[in-house]
Amino acid sequence: MNEINELWKYLTDSEEIIRAGLIVITLIVFAENGLFFAFFLPGDYLLFLTGVFGGTGVLKEPLGVILLTIFTAAFLGSLTGYLTGRFFGNSLQNRKESWFFKKKNLENTNQFFEKNGSLTLIISRFLPVVRTFAPILAGISQMSFPKFLFYNAAGGAIWVCVLVAGGYYLGEQFPWIVNYVHYVIIFFLAITTFTVVKGYLNISKK
């Protein structure tokens, strides 16, 4: 049980993940962007802090390498989610609920699709949970593959560039920010929680 708790703590601790190196960051981003059981992994603030740690020199890779690596992970993660939905959608929808899978997540994401169409694949990049399930729903709904690739690439590029490059600039200009990473995490959690709750309430009213 202690081993499980330690693993959970590690997987949800952005600072630990970043200090482990770019390969670990890449794997986390890949999983969180399309594997339905990985929706709980850090996303937005992981990218931002990766940029911060890159700008302060904790991560030794240059910005271009960091951006390309994380974009590739986000793109391939969502592509995996799309293929899962396209070929295994029925079994996924009929799957029994568990802590790792809630049908409510699929239903809420589906409502986002009904409201925003294909732009959901871009908007959802900045929405935890929805980000994980959006490509899966795109596959279930049989969105055309070229169309998915376009919106997947566009959404991934915007998400990675805004958060990683923004964090990198702040880390480079204000290196002392690494001493306040916990406040950065709290800030992102507050913003994303507010956004998700507001979006859910708006959908519920319809």
Salt bridges, closest charged atoms under 4 A:
GLU15 OE2 - ARG19 NH2 3.29
GLU32 OE2 - ARG131 NH2 2.81
ASP44 OD1 - ARG131 NH1 3.00
